[in-house]
Amino acid sequence: MQSNLVLKKSLVVVLGLGLVVSGCSSMDSKTTGAAIGAGIGCATGAVFAKLTKNDMGTACAVGAVAGGAAGYLYARNAEVQEARQVADSAAKVEGAKVTPVETQQVQVVDKATNKTETVAAFKAVSVEIPVSQLNTPEGKDAVRKLNEYARKTADERGETIDMTISSAPEHGGSTKVALKETIEPAGKGKVRRTLVADPRVSGSVQRYTIEAKNPSRVDV
């Protein structure tokens, strides 16, 4: 009975935390996920402490460490999986070439205990689509999904995501040249699209590259 009461109270705390976090418009999605994860971890630790007659404050802190890191890990894993799904979809276009999704190691540090977890965050994905396929239903769908992924990631991170569209120079040339840059608002973030003439790109394809910048360390 007593342990059930603790569990109920802990769940109320977690729900309350979720409401508070959701009301903070200045927080980006990854921070929100980490905060909710910490709350769940704390509640779980508190229940465990009650059941084992250990110090509840210590157990809460221990649970929050795992929970905070788990929240950030979940958000980053979701980005990587979605990028792979977009790449897999583009690979179905006849003649398309997909580069494996790149990730970057980020150190996630719990501010209360200074414990660190390493998380693989999305860094880049690159797809080459044959020019002859760009106006086919499959080609259009692949480009649409790439754009949607860039917008979604920018919105959820509250950051600027770079999308580079590269083609071979029309009149030759040996250097890479940026032809045009546009900024598209995407919810809480932005998508920066740059059209590039790149002699390294075959004249028969158009290359789409989405890139995100990650900090080397995040405190949660």
C-alpha positions in Angstrom: 0.0 0.0 0.0 2.7 2.4 1.0 4.8 1.7 -2.1 1.8 2.2 -4.3 1.2 5.6 -2.7 4.8 6.5 -3.4 4.4 5.4 -7.0 1.3 7.5 -7.5 3.0 10.5 -6.0 6.0 10.0 -8.2 3.8 9.8 -11.3 2.1 13.0 -10.3 5.5 14.6 -10.1 6.5 13.4 -13.6 3.2 14.6 -15.1 3.6 17.9 -13.4 7.1 18.2 -14.8 5.8 17.4 -18.3 3.3 20.2 -18.0 5.8 22.7 -16.8 8.3 21.8 -19.5 5.7 21.9 -22.2 4.9 25.4 -21.1 8.4 26.7 -21.5 8.5 28.0 -25.1 12.2 28.8 -24.8 13.2 25.1 -24.4 14.0 23.1 -27.6 12.7 19.6 -28.1 15.9 17.9 -27.1 16.1 19.8 -23.8 12.4 19.0 -23.1 13.1 15.3 -23.8 16.0 15.3 -21.4 14.1 17.0 -18.7 11.1 14.7 -18.9 13.6 11.7 -18.9 15.2 13.0 -15.8 11.8 13.3 -14.1 10.9 9.7 -15.0 14.3 8.5 -13.8 13.9 10.4 -10.5 10.4 9.0 -9.9 11.6 5.5 -10.6 14.6 5.9 -8.3 12.3 7.3 -5.6 10.0 4.3 -5.8 13.0 1.9 -5.7 14.3 3.7 -2.6 11.0 3.3 -0.8 10.8 -0.4 -1.6 14.4 -1.0 -0.5 14.4 1.5 2.5 17.2 3.4 1.0 17.6 7.2 0.9 15.0 8.6 -1.4 17.0 11.7 -2.4 20.0 9.7 -3.5 17.9 7.3 -5.4 16.1 10.2 -7.2 19.4 11.7 -8.2 20.7 8.3 -9.5 17.5 7.7 -11.4 17.6 11.3 -12.9 21.1 10.8 -14.2 20.0 7.8 -16.3 16.7 9.5 -17.1 18.2 12.8 -18.3 20.7 11.1 -20.5 18.0 8.7 -21.8 15.8 11.6 -22.8 18.6 13.2 -24.9 19.6 9.7 -26.3 16.0 9.1 -27.4 15.8 12.4 -29.3 19.1 11.9 -31.0 18.4 8.2 -31.9 15.0 9.2 -33.4 16.8 11.7 -35.6 19.3 9.1 -36.8 16.6 6.5 -37.5 14.5 9.1 -39.4 17.5 10.1 -41.5 18.1 6.4 -42.4 14.5 6.0 -43.4 14.7 9.0 -45.7 17.9 7.7 -47.2 16.4 4.2 -47.7 13.4 5.8 -49.5 15.8 7.8 -51.8 17.7 4.6 -52.5 14.6 3.2 -54.2 14.9 5.8 -57.0 16.4 4.2 -60.0 20.2 4.9 -60.2 20.3 6.8 -56.9 23.3 6.6 -54.7 23.1 7.0 -50.9 25.9 7.7 -48.5 25.5 6.1 -45.0 24.1 8.5 -42.4 27.0 10.1 -40.5 26.8 10.6 -36.7 28.9 12.5 -34.2 29.7 11.6 -30.6 28.3 14.0 -28.0 29.2 13.9 -24.3 26.0 14.3 -22.3 26.8 15.4 -18.8 24.4 15.3 -15.8 24.9 18.7 -14.0 24.0 17.3 -10.6 26.5 14.4 -10.5 28.8 15.3 -13.4 28.4 11.7 -14.8 28.8 11.4 -18.5 27.1 9.4 -21.2 28.2 9.3 -24.9 25.4 9.8 -27.5 25.6 9.4 -31.3 23.9 12.5 -32.8 22.9 13.0 -36.4 25.5 14.8 -38.4 24.8 14.4 -42.1 23.2 12.4 -44.9 23.9 12.7 -48.6 21.9 11.4 -51.6 22.7 11.5 -55.3 19.6 11.4 -57.5 20.0 11.0 -61.3 18.8 14.2 -63.1 16.7 12.0 -65.4 14.8 10.8 -62.3 14.1 14.2 -60.6 10.7 14.7 -62.3 9.5 11.1 -61.8 7.1 10.3 -59.0 9.8 8.4 -57.1 12.4 11.3 -57.6 9.9 13.9 -56.4 8.9 11.9 -53.4 12.6 11.4 -52.4 13.3 15.1 -52.6 10.1 15.9 -50.7 11.1 13.6 -47.9 14.6 15.1 -47.7 13.1 18.6 -47.4 10.6 17.4 -44.8 13.4 15.8 -42.7 15.5 19.0 -42.9 12.5 21.1 -41.7 11.5 18.7 -38.9 15.0 18.5 -37.6 15.4 22.3 -37.6 12.1 22.7 -35.8 12.8 20.1 -33.1 16.3 21.3 -32.5 15.4 25.0 -32.7 18.5 25.4 -34.9 19.7 26.0 -38.4 20.0 22.9 -40.6 22.0 23.1 -43.8 20.8 21.6 -47.0 23.2 21.8 -49.9 22.0 21.0 -53.4 25.0 20.3 -55.6 25.2 20.0 -59.4 28.1 19.9 -61.9 29.1 23.3 -63.3 27.2 24.1 -66.5 30.3 25.6 -68.2 33.1 23.6 -66.6 35.3 24.9 -63.9 37.6 23.4 -61.3 36.4 25.1 -58.2 33.3 24.7 -56.0 31.0 27.8 -56.3 28.0 28.7 -54.2 25.3 30.0 -56.6 22.4 30.9 -54.4 21.4 30.7 -50.7 18.0 30.9 -49.2 16.7 30.7 -45.6 13.4 29.0 -44.9 11.7 29.3 -41.4 10.9 25.9 -40.0 9.0 26.2 -36.8 11.5 27.0 -34.1 14.4 26.7 -36.5 15.5 27.4 -40.0 16.6 25.5 -43.1 19.5 27.1 -45.0 19.5 25.8 -48.6 22.6 26.5 -50.8 22.7 25.7 -54.5 26.3 24.8 -55.4 28.2 24.2 -58.6 30.7 21.4 -57.7 33.0 19.9 -60.3 33.3 16.8 -58.2 29.6 16.0 -58.9 28.8 14.1 -62.0 26.8 15.9 -64.6 24.2 13.1 -64.6 23.2 13.5 -61.0 22.1 16.1 -58.4 23.4 15.7 -54.8 21.4 16.5 -51.7 23.3 16.9 -48.5 21.7 17.6 -45.1 24.0 18.6 -42.2 23.5 19.5 -38.6 26.0 21.0 -36.2 26.4 19.3 -32.8 28.1 20.5 -29.6 30.8 18.3 -28.3 29.2 18.4 -24.9 25.6 18.9 -23.5 24.6 19.5 -19.9 21.2 18.1 -18.8 
